[in-house]
Amino acid sequence: QVQLVESGGGLVQPGGSLRLSCVASGRIFSIYNMGWYRQGPGKQRELVAGITNLGRTNYADSVKCRFTISRDITKNTVYLEMNSLKFEDTAVYYCNKNPPDPRSWGQGTQVTVTS
């Protein structure tokens, strides 16, 4: 079972930026497709960005051109760079395999966009 620990969330004003990090307990990023997910208040969890084991990326329409997913295989870390943040980006953000492994959900990291 892979353990994933997210960090980097916080309070930010609209238009601001944050960089989230997800550290894995093992060398998995060269094997599995990974994703950043989020769950906003009263909403279902959704995939916002994915990166394949070969490094190809894809994004939900709602974050395209604002968010960037990347990884550092040597550090067992996947990142989510978030720019031009909007109120509707407020959510708990999680990383997991894509498709997700139910056993690997972590605590997530809270992102709150507020003025």
Secondary structure, DSSP 8 states (H G I E B T S, - for coil): ---EEEE--EEE-TT--EEEEEEESSS-TTTS-EEEEEE-TTS--EEEEEE-TT--EEE-TTTTTTEEEEEEGGGTEEEEEE-S--GGG-EEEEEEESS--GGG----EEEEE--
